[in-house]
Amino acid sequence: MEEKNRLKTLIILNDPPYGTERSYNGLRLANALSKDGVSEVKVFLMGDAVSCAKRGQQTPNGFYNLERMFKLAARNGVDIGT
């Protein structure tokens, strides 16, 4: 698809990885958009959200793990920056 027709989306995350669902929902949106093959998605982490991409996160069973979500996003071509 031509570059001018690509949907470009920037998602800025500013909340910590756990305690609220804002970062989780932002990553869900990034992953959903990145699957269409048309969108160019970038996620920018600032403030408390930088810890969302920390390796080795230990979360209780049944809770989302943002580290895994970031890995999926990267595989889908999402550009992640801080």
Sequence and secondary structure as in RCSB ss.txt:
>XXXX:A:sequence
MEEKNRLKTLIILNDPPYGTERSYNGLRLANALSKDGVSEVKVFLMGDAVSCAKRGQQTPNGFYNLERMFKLAAR
NGVDIGT
>XXXX:A:secstr
  GGGSEEEEEEE S SSSSSHHHHHHHHHHHHHTTSSEEEEEEE GGGGGGG TT    TTS  HHHHHHHHHH
TT EEE 
